[in-house]
């Protein structure tokens, strides 16, 4: 079994590896130019969620820093909890000239990790370019504010509706967290993106939701300010020793680990929490990834990597990325490769626990 601390050390080692990558011998990108071309940046989600905002943040920056300054357009291919778009990318690996890149999320990683039969894609066929950490915040309807005491115990007699992309999507982290603290949650499956889940919440069709950091900052914080929503907990972040700590973007919101520790039925030493923590690690600290098709030439790959190095070296990059994405690492070169590895591997024990839970609670079997 891979310990959480071991996974964290590998993840944090990716940050240090990024700084060393520029000194390594690389293929020449001098003859590569995308002048006059359009690069399709495809994501397997709708245009309303956190992945869309992430892709929209990077698209103009890539246009500015790739050779020839191509037009980078975000394309959306939602469906199947993001497996539809990922299968499409797998089937289009012949688009190897650098005009097609693909962005994934934990919702794409999780079906792959669990052996979902909808998955026809193979992460190991793709070339990772960038890894982005991200956070998330769970929140409930403002009319339940008086019952939130920081533990969840006073909410165990309430009934919750939650718009979900599917139990094997990134919503796995949310649904398992809700179960561990004893909430009675009825998921409404079939939502195409977390942004669509938020719209259901805004229309009063659900009373419980979560959003990743970019969408929470832009779309949920205004509801919190108006008293229409109440934050419950952020998923959290990882410190140097592998412990879950508060998300640095939301230092005033408790982490899920804190709420679990205070809750009457949740136990941070249980196998259930261990499984949640494993999927949290795969789904958030190394959650979003940009790929080229595996058939891309070394020169095209290096052109992208040089462009990303230039992008990250901008004097204003830290400021603009924190404003749009929160305070999370943006990894390139070896850092991206390590993020890719962490996001696409999981321990057998954590996998089996989740498979058993999915079958028991949602009658989902992955054969």
N, C-alpha and C positions, 0 to 999 in steps of 0.2 A: 504494500500500500504506500502511495506517495503521501507523505505528511503535508499538512498545510504549511508548515514552516519551510519544508523543502521546496514546495511550489512557490512560496513567496520569495525565497532566496533566488530561485531561478528567474522569477519575474523582475526582481530588483536588479539582478545581474544584467538583465537586458538593457537597463538604463545605462549602466557603465559601459556595456559593449557598444552601445551606439556611439559613444565618444571616440572609441578606438577604430571604428569602421573606416573612417576617412583615410587612415594610414595604410589600409590594405590594398594590394594590387587589384585593379578593376579593369573591366573591358572598356574600350574607348567608345564614347558616345558622341564624338566630334562630328560624325557624318549624319547624325540623326537630327531631323527637323520636322516639326509638325505644322509648319507654316501653311496657312490656308486650309487646314484640316479641322474636323470636329471630333473631339474625343467624347464618346458616350460613357458617362459615369453612371452605371446602372446599380440600383439598389432593389432588393426584393420586397419592398414595402410600398405603402401608399405615400402620398406627398404631405401627410399631416402629422407625422410623428417625429421622434427624436432622431431617428436615422436620416430622415429627410433633411432636418436642420443641420446635422453633421455634414452630410454630403454637400448641401448648399453652401456651407462655410468653406469647404475645401475647394469646390469647383473653380471659383474665380482666382484663388491663390495658385492652383495648379496651372490655370491658363497663363498667369503672369510669369511663372517660373519654369515651365517646360520649354524646351528649345522651339523657337518658331511661334510661340504664343498662340497655340490653338484655341479655338472656342471649346470650352468644357461644359457639356450640358448634362444635367442630372436627369436620368430616365428612371421610371418606376415600373416594376414588374411584381406587384403584390400577388398573394395567393398561397395557400397551403402552408400557412405559418412561416412563409419566406422560402419554402422548399421549391416552389414553382420557379421563382427567379433563379435560384441557385442551380437547379437542374438545367435551366436554359443556358446559363453561363457554361456549365460543364459540356453541353452539347455544341457550344460555339467557340471551342478552343482554337479553331482555325483563324479567328480574328486576332492575329498575332503581330500586327503592325503598330501596336500601341494606341490604337484609336478606340479600344474597348477596355475599360477597367471595371471592376466589380467591388461593391462594398457589402460586407456581411455584418451581422450582429449576433448576439447570443442566441437569438431566435433561430438563426441558421446553424449555429454550432450545436445546439442541444439535440435536435433530431439526429444529427450526424453522430454525436456521442452515444446516443441511446439506441442506435441501430434502427431508426424509424424506417419502415419499408417504403415510404415516399421518397427517401433519399436515393438519388442516382448520382449525386455529385461526390467527388473525392477531393478533399482539401489538399491532399499531398500532391495533386496534379497542378496546383496553382502556385504562383510566385507572390509571396507577401511583400508589400511595399511599405505599409504604414499600419501601426497599431495604436488605437486610441482607448485609453481607460475612460470609464464613464461611471456615473452614479445614478441613483434612482431614489425617489421618495414616494412612499405610500401615503394616501390621504383619504379622508372620509367626508361625508356631507356635513356642512356647518351646523345642521340642526341636532347633530349628535355630539357637539363640542363639549357639553357639560358631562358627558359620560366617559370622555377620554381622560384617564388619570395617569397615563404614562406606562401602564402595565398591560392594558387590554382586558383585564379581568372583568371590568364593568361592561364590556361589550359582548361578552360570551352569550348573553341572552337575546342579542339582536340578530336580525336576519339581514344578510348583505347580498346585493347583486353586484356582479363584477363583469365587465366586458373583457373577454379574453381572446387572444389570438390562438389559443390552444394550450393544452396542458403540457405539451412537449416543446413549446416555444419558450422564449425568455420569460413568459408568464409562469413557468415552472417555479422560479425563485419566489415570486409573489404568492402563488397558491400554496406552496409548501410552507412559507412563512406564516400565512394566515392560519393554516392547519395547526402549526406548532404552538401558536398562542391561543388556540381554542375558539377561533371565530367560525361562525356558521355562514359559509360563503357559497352562494350558487353562481358558478360562472356561466356567462352567456357566451358560448363558443362561436367562432366564425368571424370575429372582428379582424379586419385586415391589417391594422396597425394600431400602435398604442395611441396615436392621435385620434383614431376613430373611437377608441375606448373613452378617451377624455370627452369627446363630443357627446357620447351617451351619458356620461356623468353630468355634463352641463345641461342636458335636456331633462335630467331627473329620472332617466331610465335605470341608472345604477346609483348606488350610494357609497361605493368603495372603488378606488382606482390607484394606479401608480403611474408615474411618468419618469423617463430618464431625464437627466439633468438639464439638457438644453430646452426640452419642451416644458419641464417644470418651471424653470426660470421665466420663460416667455409667456406661458399660458396658464399655469396654475397659481403662481405667486399672486397675480392680480385677484384671483378668486379668494385666496387666503386673506388678502388685504381687505376684501369686502365682506369677510365673514361667511362666505359661501362654501369654503372648504377648510379642513383642519388637518395639518400634517401629523401623521402618526409616528413614522420613523423613516430614516434614510437607511439604505442597505448598509452603508458604511464603507470604510476603506481599510487597507492593510498597513500596519507599521513594519519596521525593519525586522521584528521578531515573529511576524506572521499573525499577530493579534488583530482582531477587528477593532477599529477605532472609529471615531466620528468622521464622517465625510468632510474633508476640508472646505468644500463649497458650502456646506450646511452645518457649520459648527454648533448652531443652537438647536439642532434637531437630533434626538438620540439615535444611535445606531440600532439596527434590529437586535444585535447581540445584547445591548443594554436592556431593551424591552423584554427579550427572552429571559434574561437573568431575573428581572423583577416580576415576571409573570408566574402565575400559580401552577401552570401545567407544562410550561416550556422548560427544557433542561439543556444547557449549553454543553453538557457532557454526554448527551445522548447520541445514538447513531443517527437519529433523524436530523439533529442539528449538524452533525458532521457531514451528512449528505447535502444539506442545504448549503453549508459553507463551501463544499467542493464545487457545486454548481454556481454559487455566487462568484467564486474565484474565476471560473471559466467564463462567466457571463458578464462580469463588470470590470475588474482590473485590466483584463485583456479583451474587452468586449467587441469593439468595432475594428474591422480590418479592411484594407484596400488591397486588391489583388490584380495582377496581370494574368492572362492565360499562360499556362505552362509552356506553350509553344513560342512565346515571345523570345526574340533574339537577345543575346547578352548585351548588344549595343542598345536596344530599346530599354531593357531593364535598367542599364546603367544611366541612360538619359533620364529616366524617372527618378532614380535614386539621387542623381546630381541635382535635379530640380527640387527634390524634397529637402536635400541638405541646404540649398540656397534659401528655401522657404523657411526652414527652421532657424536659419541664421539671421533672419530679419530682426531689426532692432525692436519692432513693434509686435513680434509674433506672440510673445508671452502675454502681453496685454490683450491683444485681440482674441487669442484662443481662450484665455480665462473668461473673458466677457461672454463668449459664445458657447463654450463647452464646459466651463468650470475648471477647477484646479486639478487636472489629471495629466498624467504623462502622455506625450505624443511621441511614439517610438518609430524610428526608421532603421535601415540597415540591419545589423545583427539584432537590435532591439525588436524590430518588426518580426524577424524570424523567430525569436524566442516567444514573443506574444502569440504568434501563430501556433507554436508548439503547445503552449499552455492552454490555449483556447480550444484545441482539438484533441486533448487527452484528458482522461478522468480515471480515478481509481476504480477497480472492480467492485469494491464494497459499496462505494457511493452509488455507482450505477445500479447495482442490484437492489439496494434499498429503494431507490426511486422507481425502478421497474415494478417492484412489489406494490408500492403506494399507488402508482398510476392504475394498476389493475384493480386494486381494492376500492379506490375512491371514484374512479372514472371509467372502469371497465375497459381500459386501454391496454392491449397487449401488443408488443412490438416483436413480431416473429420474422 
